[in-house]
Amino acid sequence: MPRFLSILLALFAVSLRADNTYEIEEIPLPEGMVPEISGVAFTPQGSLVVVNRPGEVWLTSDPAKGAKGPWQRFAFGLHEPLGVLALSENEIYVTQRPELTRLLDNDGDGVADRYETVNDDWHEFTFGLRRDREGNFLLSTGLPDVAGSINPLHPRVPLSEEKVHREAKPSPGLYEGWALKVSPQGRLTPIASGFRAASGLGLSPEGELFVTDQQGDYIATSTLVYVQPGRFYGHPASLKWREDYAGPVESLETLAAMRSPEAVALPHGALGGSPGEPIWDTTGGKFGPFEGQVFIGDFTKLISRVFLEKVAGEYQGAAFPFLRDAVGLEAIQANSGANSLTIPAGKDGLKHFRDVPPRSGTPLRPGNMRWPSRPTAASTWGRRRAAGERVTDSSASCEAAGRRWKSKRCGSRRRDSA
């Protein structure tokens, strides 16, 4: 399944210092919250908003107090919400599999008493959530993992199982594998196609839309993409939902010519395997000498730092490891699930996950991917902050946060400035 951890918020279990420059602060979750965090946001007043895969929305006005803080379950009963946008303490938007939903607390008791459908013109894992300068909501949908035949009975959206170019990942439902825009009035507009699971959406300080996407059909590694309307970014299945679609693409060369390249390729393994939300450093130096650069969290317990530049209207750049759990890297290189963040258990068929700090491992414990166990008050998530030490940005030699990395660990894409 796609993995959704914020760039500055990750499920780690203990506090520690990293190279004496950055540290992770442990924030225990309240008892009763299932620790499958799938999205985080802050209200304009500073309250932390957390959504989880079982379908809950939680708020706290003082996250530093952790489990002892004033946590409140704001909403429940959603279908795998993976994105959240908080406009106020009383108005929160979430993307869930069937729709974009507006949650309202009309009586001010801290609990949503109204759930409104903004748009439901799709049905698939839906990521986001961002809002552009015109007030439109920006989100994306993924391609499904199909373990069997698709049930065509009573569909809410148009269906098509036609293959575009012998792809393994299908797009059976309308606009699966697209970046989308929804107006404040609820009108959906498709933006761009060709995504497998654009599970991280971000807006640059200039308001430009970027997404991270996963490797898959004909795309060998994960990417950071500068999204522009009408473009196709590589995964073929979603092409069938374009207005100008004329049937299957017979030639691989034709398919490749249709594809717009990414801004930065994130080499599989060396720079992760499943990236999440891109976040721009706009702290004015409070987070180190990385103003204007992008941070991306990855499911493999990695945070990458990305430098971007714009040349002739297109973005290019380079990526550097910023913080890594070595156990996660070793698991990917060995092609082994034994040390990855989420692994299947043995004969019991349960799913397990672990909360781990960078560069160290902790014993596996039962999680809640598929098993309705009762979470403990010891469940935690964390936030990353600068520890006050001096940090240098030596991007040319791939030196990040005080650690030197060989140049082959850096992902990049260059274009001529013609």
N, C-alpha and C positions, 0 to 999 in steps of 0.2 A: 504494500500500500504506500501511497505517497506519504512523506514525512514532513511535519510542519512545525518547526521550532523557530522562534524569532532569533534574529542575529545577535541581539544583546541579552536574550533570555533563553537559557538552556536548562534541561533537566539534569542538574548535577547534584551530588549528595553532600559534599563537604566544602568548606571554605579553604582556599589556599592562595598562595601568591605565585605568579607566573613570571619568572625572570626578574622579580623585584620591580616590575613596571605595571602589571595589571593583576587584579585579584578578582576572585569570584566571591560574591556575597551569598551566603545561604539564606534562603527565605522559605521556611517551612510552610506547607500548605495546610489549610484547615482540615480538621478531621471530618470525614464524610465526602470530601472532594475526590473524585477519581482522577489520578494524576496523569491523564492522557491529554496534556495540553496541546491544542491544535491551533490556537491563535491568541494573540495578546494585543492590547491597545491601551491607550490612556485617554481619559476624558480631558477636556480643556481645564477642568479644575484640578487635575492631577491624580485622580483615582485610577487604579489599575483595573483593567477588565480582562478576564481570562475566559476563554471558551474551551471545552473539551469534547472529545469525540462522542462520548455518551449523550451529548446534547444539552449541556448545561452552560449557563453564563454566570460567572461570579464576579463580584466587585469588592474592592477594599480601598479605603481612603488612605491607608497607611501601610503599604506593603513591607516597610522595614520591620514592622512588628511580627511579620510572618503569621504563624498559626494563631498567635495571640491577638492579632489585629482584628479590626471590625469587618470581617468578611460577611458578605451577604449573597445568597443565591438569587440572582436577578431573574433568571428564566430557566426553563427546563423543557424537555420533550421535543427538542429539535432533532433533525436527522443528520448526524455527523457534520456539525458546523465546522468549517475550516477557515473562515475569515471573519474579522470583526472590525467595526468602525464605530467609535463612540463619539457622538455629537454633543452629548451632555450626560449628566448623571441619570437622566430620565429617558433618554432617547438613544438607542443603540441599534445598529444594523448588523446583521450577520448573513453570511452566505452559507446555505446548507444545500444538501444534494438536490432537493426539488425546487429551490427558489431563493430569491433575495428577500429577506424578512426584516421588517421594521418592528422593534420592540419598544413599547411605550409604558412608562409608569405614570399614570395619570393622577393618582392620589398621593404620590410622594412617599409611599411606605417602603421604597427600596426594592419592590418586586414588580416586574412587568405585569400589567393587567390587560394588555392589548397586544396581539400579534397580527401584523398586517403584511399581506403579500404585496411586494412591490413589483416583482416580475417572476414568472415561472415558465419561461419559454425554453426550458432545458430540463434534463434530469441526469445528473452525473456529479462526481466530485467537483466542487466549485471552490476556487481559491480567490484570494484578495484580502482585504477589501480596501480600495483606495477611492478617493474622490478628486476629480480634476477641478480646475479653476472655474469651470462653468457649472459646477455642482453635480456633474454626472458621476455615477458609480462605475468603477473599473474593476473587472473581475475576469477570471478565466476558468475554463472547464478542461477536464482531462479526458484521455482515452481510457475506456474501461479495460480491466483485466477480465477476459471472458474464459471461464472454466467449463462452460457447456453451451448449449444452444440458448439463443435469446428468445424470451417470451414476447411474441408480437401482439398479444391480446390487450386490448384497451389502452393503446399508447396515448400519452398526452401530447407527444411531439411527433413529427414525421420520422419514419424509420427507413433505413436503407442499409443492407448488408453487402452492397457492391464493393469490391476491392478496387482501389485506384491504381495500385502498382504492387500486387502480391505482398502487401504488408501483413504483418502478424498482429499488430494492434489495430482493431477496428474503430470506426466511428459510426456506430449503428443509429445513434440519435442525433437530432438536429443540433448543430454547432458544438459537438463534442470535439475538443482539441482546438478551441478558438480563444482568443482574447476578445472580450465583449464590453460594451458600454451600455449602461441603463440610465435613462434620464430620470430626473426627480419625479416626473409624472409616470414612470414605469415603462417607457418605450425602450425596447432592446435594439441596439445597433451592433452588428458584427464589425470587429476592427481588423483582425488578422488571423490567419490560419497556420496550421503546420506544427502544432505543439503536441507533445505527448502528455505532459503534466506540468504546466507552467505554475508550479506550486508556490512561487514567490513573485509578488508584484510590488513594484516600488516606483515612486515618482522622484525624479531628480529635483534639485532646487529650482530648476527652470521649468518644472512641470512636465517633463518628458516621461513617457511610460517605458519602463524596463521590466522584463520578466526573466526569471531563471527557468530553464527547461531541462528535461531529463534525456539521457541517451535512449536510443531505441531504433526503430526501423530506419536504416540508412544514415543514422546520426550516431557517431561512435562515442561521443562524450557529452557531458552536460555543458550547458552554455548560459551566458548572460546575453540577452537579446534586447536591442533597442527597437521597440515595436512601432511600426509605421503602418498607417491604414492601407489595406488592400494587399499587403505582402504575404508571402508564403514562406515559412521558416523550416521546412524540411520533412516533417512526418506526414506522409501522403494521405492518410485516411480521411482527414478533415477537408480535403480539397473538394469532395463531392457536394459540400454545402455552399460553395461559391456560386454566385449568380451566373458566372460565365463558364461553369463546368460543362464540358462537352463529352465526357465519358472517360473511361480508364486511360491512363498514360502508359503507352506501350514501351517507350524507351527510357532507360535509366538516365541517359544523357539529357533527355528532355526534362525529366523530373529535376535533375541537378541544376539545369539552367533556369528553372522556375524559382529555385530557392534563393532567398536573400540570406547572406551570411550573418553569423552572430557578431556581436561586438567583441566578445572575449570567449574563447573556449577554455573550459575548466578540465584539464586532463584527468581522465577517469583513474581513480586510485590515488595518484599523487595529490590531486586537489579535490578529493571527495568523490561521491557517487550519487548524491541526491540533494542538490542545493535548495535552499529556501529563500526567504525574503531578502532582497537587497536593501540596505539601509545606508544613506549618505551621512557622513560626518559633517554636521553643521554646528558643532559645539564651539567653534572659534578657538580651537587649541586646547580645550579642556580635556579632550580624550587623546591628546598627543598630537604629533605633527602631521595629521592626516586629513586636514580640512579639505572637503570636497571629494574625498575618496569614498569608496563603497565597501561595506562589510557584508559578507554573506555567510550565514550559518548553513551547515551541512549535516545530514543525518549520520554521517560517519564520525561524528564528534570532532568536527573541524570548523573553524572560522577562518575564512579567507578575506584578504584585503585586495581590492581591485582599484587600479589607477586607470582612469579613462581620459581620452582626449578626442576632440571632434575635428575631423579632417574632411573638407569638402562635403559637409552635411552628414557624414557617417561617423559612427563612433568606433574606436579601436582602443586597445589597452593591454594591460598585463595584470596577472593575478599572482598573489604571494600568500603562502601560508602565514596566518597570523597567530592562531592558537590551535594546537592539535593534541588529541589523545593518541599516543603511539599505538596503543592496543587496537584502536579502530583501523589505523593504517595497515598494520600487520595483517589484520583479518581480511582486508580487501585484497592485498597483494597475494595472500595465500588462497584467495577465493574460498574462504571459509566463513561460515556463519557463526562459528563457535564464540567469537569475540565481538560480534557486531552489536549494535544497540538493541535490536529486536531480533530474536531468533525463535524458531520453533523448538518446543521442548521435546522430550523423548517420546515414550510410548503413550503418555497420557494425552498427547495432541494439544496441550495447552500452549499458549504464547507466553513468553517471558520477556522482560526487559530489565535493564538496570540503570540506575542513576550513577554516573561516574564523573569524577573530576578529571581534568586534563592530565595526561601522562601517567595515569595510574588506573588500576581496575578494582572493581569491587565484586563480591560474589553475586551471581545471578539470583533473582528472587521472583516470585510470581507477580505478574503484572495484570493488566486489565484489557489487553487487546481483544480477547474473545471470552475471557473468563470473568464472571461477575463476582469477583472477590471483594471483600470490604477493605478499602484502602486504610492505611495507618496514618496516624498523625505525623509520622516521621518522613512522609513523602515531601520532597522539596523541589523547588526550581531555583534558578539563580539568575543574577544579573552581573554583567561585566562592567567594571569601572577602572579608570586609571588610578594607580596607587600613589601618585605624586612623584614618582621617580622620573628621571629624564629619559625620553625615548627619541631615537633618531630614525629618520626615514631614508634608508639607503636602498631605494628601489632598484637601482641599476645592478646591485649585487645580490638582490633577493634577500636583504637582511631586514627582518621584521621583528619588532619587539625584542631586540637584543639577541636573536638567534640567527645564525647564518645558514642559509639554505643554498644548495647547489642550484645553478641556473636551470637545470632540467626540471626542477620542481615548479617553475614558473610557467603559467599558461599565458599565451599572448596571441594577438592577431594584428598584423600590420597591413596597411593599404597604402598605395601610392597616393600622393596628394594632387593628382592631376585634376 
